[in-house]
């Protein structure tokens, strides 16, 4: 079947909850993908940063193939011989004491929420009162979130989104969340009460339009949280694992949150792997039966996670993202176009904001696809560029020639 037939066939039997560009892909390698007609494209989206290591990285593929012939799933009813190594590697990279594996990013966010809430009841609030009165209503723990956030698609998470479409038709929503403006430390100070247990934030708001906070914002947020005995929870699902030019975006301000949330590139573009990482004082609030996942931490996932992290380190991909990202952003800023309002980014997480009077970003993404560059609009006005971190200067120049053609034509 050709592209048109496949698109019609797919839409006939599928939910219409996505609006993909009309490119039907069948093969990938590195930064490149090919459609069913054999046309080649450069992947400038990387599956929303899930492909930091590039398509079909040999090191990851070989590790996964080897494990497929041994053992894939045990559930957490038993130990397996790979999970401990994966946990250790996560703890070494995050400089945390414990990790808890899940599958998708949204699951990891939900896990962090549960950890922060239970930490509040067992550590911050009055523990004897909690232990002595099992019937006591545990409804006082509050978590502060930011406007324009994107943390996933579960009903709890969309309930604290500021995007009307994400919420419409899905209520009632989980209480206990307070929203403040992003990049505003004063708002954080004012929002904290005696009931606040956590502050959930993105070091860079990727889905929100590549919104980069002021220098010092992340460090000051951590300071405010420490002063008020509040957990700082960093959602590094998109911004982490080398994407911004550091292993974690928080590293740009030498700040370690109380809880890391990781996903996407942890699966190497092959398999869904996510986790939270924190110190024992937080993680040990979980006891057997509190939380779990049939697939979380399975041996195939563990091997995938180990290989994915090894590739990031072995090939210095965070450093590469900083070098290539700096070059890419500088060249994009040289493009002369009445359509461009602003170019912004960190490492290889880059956005071009389109002037509203010129329309939305969607037609530009469609024209880029015709030129062989796959990107995606976010928040209507922003074209997002986030290629695999393996990209080189020649490949960036290839893309720049076509990006410039679209914006200047």
N, C-alpha and C positions, 0 to 999 in steps of 0.2 A: 504493500500500500504506500501511496505517496503521502506527503505532509497533509494535504487538504482532507484526504480520506481518513487519516489517522485522527486528525483533530475532530472531525464530525463523529467518528466512532467513539472516541474518548468522551466527548461531551454528551453523547446519547446516554451513556450508562453512569456518568459521574455527577456529583454535586457541583453546582456552579458557584463555589465559594472562592475560586481563583479566577483571575483574568490574565492568563499568561500571554506573552508575546508569541506570535505564530511561528515558532521555530521548534521542529520536532527532532530532538537530539537522540542519537543512537550510539555515539562513541566519544570518548574523551581521553586526553593525554596531556598532562601538565597544565598549561593555561589554555589549551585548545579543545574545542568540541566540534563534532561533525553532525550534520543532520542526515535524514534518511535519503536525501538526494545527493549526498556527498559534499555539500557546501561546508566550508570551514569557518568557524567563528572563534573569536577570542572571548573567553568567559571572564567578564569583568564584574561578576556578582559573587562567584565562589559559593553559591548556595547560601547566601547571607552569612559568609565567613565560616561555613562548615568545611570548606575545601582549602584551608590555609596551606596545606601541603601539596595542593594540586590534584588533578584527576589521576586516579589509578597509580599512586606512588608505589614503585616496586617494593620498597622496604616494607610498607604496610601490607600490600597484597600478599607478599611471600609469608609474612608472619600469620596472616589470617588464613591463608590456604593450608598452612601446616597445622593450625589448630582445628580446622574443619574436619580433618581426618582423625582427630584425637577425641575431643569432647567439646560440645557447644553449650549445653545448658544443664544445670543441676538444681536450680532454685537455691535460695539461701537456707533451705532445710538442712543442707550439708555444706561442708567446706569444699573449696576446689583449690587446685595447686597453683593458680595464676593470680587470684584476687589479692593476696598479700603483697606480691611484688608491685602490682598496680597501685595499691593504697600507699605503699612506701614512696613510690615515685611521685605521686601527687603531693604527699606531705613534704617531700624534699623541695619540690618546685615552689610550693606555696609558703613554705616555712611554717606549716601548721602541724599539729600533733595527730589529727584524725581526719578521715574523709568518709563520706557515706555515698556509695554509688547508686545512681538511678539511670534512666534511659534518655529521656528528652529534657530539653531546657526547662520547659514548663514544670515538669516533675521536680526538677532540682529547685526551682523557685518555691514551689509548694513545700518542699522539704525544709528549706530555709525559714519559711514562715512558721512552720510547726516547731522547729528548733527554737526560734526566737521567742515564740509565745510560751513554750514550756519552760525555757530558761527564765522568763519573767516570773512565772509562778513559783518555780523551785529555787531560784537564786536571788532575784531582785526584790520580789514582794516578800511577804511574811511566810517562810516555809512551814513553820509549825502550824500556822493557821490552815494552810493548804492540806497538810498531812492529817490534821485532826478532824477536819470537816470535809468529808468526801462529797457531801451534797452542796458544798459552797459553789455558787455560780462562778465559773471561770470565764467572765466576759469583760474584764477590765483591760486586758493587754491590748495596747494600741501600737500600730506600726505606721510610721510616716513614709509617704511615697511622694514622687514628684509629678507635676504636670508634664504631659507629653511623653510619659513613660511607655515602654513596651517591655513586658516581662513574660508574655505568653498568652494562651487562649483559653485557659480553663475558666469556669464561671467565677471562681474566687478572684482570679487575676484580672479578668476584664471588668470586674466590679469596681476595681480602683484605677481603671483607665480614665483618661480625660477625653478620649476620642469617642464621640457619640455613636458612630457606627459599630464600634467594638462592643458597646453595651446594649444597643437597641434590641429589644425582644428577648433578652436573656436573664432578666431579673426574676425573683428578688436576689439581691447580692449579699455577700458575706460582710457583716459589719466589722468594725475594728481598724479601719484604715483612715488616715487623715492625709489630705493632699496639700502640698505646698508648691510654690514656684521653684523651678530648677535654677541652679546657679545663684542661689540666694541664701547665704548663711544666716542672715538675720531672720528669715522666715523659718529656718530650722530651729533656731533658738526659741522663737516665740511659740512654735508648735509643740515643743516638748512639755509634757506634764509628768506627774508622778506615775501615770499609767503607761508611759511610753517605754516599749521594750526594744524597738528596732527602728532603724532608718534604712530603707531599701532604695538603692539608687544605682544608676548606670554612670560609670566614669565618663563615658561619651554616649549620648543618646543616638544610637544608630538608626533604628526604625523611625525615630522622631525627626530625622532629617540631617543627620551628622551634626548634632549640636555639641560643640566643644565648650566646656565651662571655662571661666576665667582661671588664670594661673593661681594656684593656692587654694582653690575651692575645695578640692578633695582633702587636702591636709587639714584645712580648717573644719571641715565636716567631722573628720575623725576626732579632732580636739574637742569639739562640742559634744560629741557622743561620749567620749571618755569622761568629761566633766559631769555628765548627767547620768552615768551608768546606763547607757543605751548602746545596743549593738549596732555597729555600722556593717551593713550587708551590701557587698558590691556584686552586682550582676555583671560578670565579665564574660557572659556567654558569647556575645559578638565581639567585644573589644579585647578579650583576653587571648592568650596563647599566641602571642607575637603580632597580632594584627596591627597594632598602633606603633610598632617599633620598639616595644618592650614586651617582656613576657606577659605582663599585665598592665593595663592602662593606668592603674593606681601607682605603678612603679615610677611614672613620670614625676610624681610628687613624693617619692620615697615613703609611701603610706601603705600600711598593711591593714586591711579591714578586719573586722572580727569574724566575718564569714565570707568566703569566696563562693560564688555560684559559677560553675563551669559547664560547658556543653559544646555543641556544634563541632569545632575542630578537634575536640577530644576524640571524636569518632573517625577522624582521618578521611571524611567524605565517604565512608564505607558502611558504617554501622552506628546507630544512635547510642551515644555514651555521654552521661552527664554525672555531676556529683556536686556536693558541697564539701568544703574543707574549713575546719576551724580547730580551735584548741579543745582539750579534753573537758575543760570547765563548762563548755557549751554542749559539746557532743554527748557527754555522759548523762544528759537529761533523758536521753532515749534508753528505754529498757526493752527487753524482748516482748514483741507484740505491739509496740507503739507505732511502728512504721515499717514499711517494707515494699518489695517489688519482686515479682516472679523472675523477671529478666535482669534486674539491676545487679551488677557485679558478677554476671555469668562469665565463664572462662573465655568465651569468644570476645565478649566486650572488654574484658581485662586485657587480653592480648592486643586487641585493637587500640586501646588506650595507651598501653605501654609503647607500642610501635609508633603511634602518632606523636607522642611526646619525644621519643628518641629522634624522630626525623626533625622536629623543630629545633632540637639542641644540636644534633650532629651537623646539620647544614646551616646553622646560625641564621635561622629564618627571621627571628625578631630584628636582628641587626640589618638583615637584607631588606626587611620591610621599611625600616627607617631610611636607609639609603635610597631605595627605589621610590619610596613615597615622597621624600623631599624633592627628588628630581621631577616626578610626575606632577606634583602640585605646582612647582615653579613653572613648568611648561604650560599647564592648564591656565595659569594666571596670565600668560602671554597671549592667549587667544582673544582676539578682538571681535566681540559680538554684542549686539544690542539686546540679546536674549539673556545674557549672564548678569545676574545681580551680585553673586559672590561665589568664590571658590574657597572651600575650607576643608580641612582634614588633618589627620594625624597618622603618620605612617601610611599604610595602604587602606585606610578607611577614609574615603574622600567623597565629598558632595559638591555638585554645582547647582546652586539655587537659581531658578528661572524667575525672571520678573513676571509678576502676575498679569501685567497688561499684555504680555506676549503669549499668554496661554499657560498650559500645564506642561509638565515634563514628559508626559506619556508620548506625544508625537515625536519628541526628540529621541526617546528610547527606541521607538519604532523605526525611525530613520537610521539610527546607529546600527540596529540589527541588519538593515538592508546593506550596510557597509561592512558587516562582519564583526561588529562589536556588540556583545550582549551585556546590557545593563538593565537596571529596573528603577522606575520612579518610586519615590517614597514621599509621603505627605504631599502628594500632588505636584509640588513645586521643585522637588530636588531629584536630580539624576545622581544615582549612587554608583561610584566606582570602587570595587573592592576585589581586585584580582587575586589569584593565588599568590602567596608570598614567594614562590619560586620564580616569579616573573623576572626577566632581565631587561636591560636598557634597550636592546634592539626590539624586543617585543613591545615595550612601552612606546617606543618611537613609531612602530607600526600602528598601534592604536591611536596615538596622538594625531597622526596624519589624517585618519578618518574622523576622529572627533572634531578636529579643526574644520574639516570639510563640511560637516553637518552644521556646526555652529556658525560658520562664516558664509554659508551658501544662502 
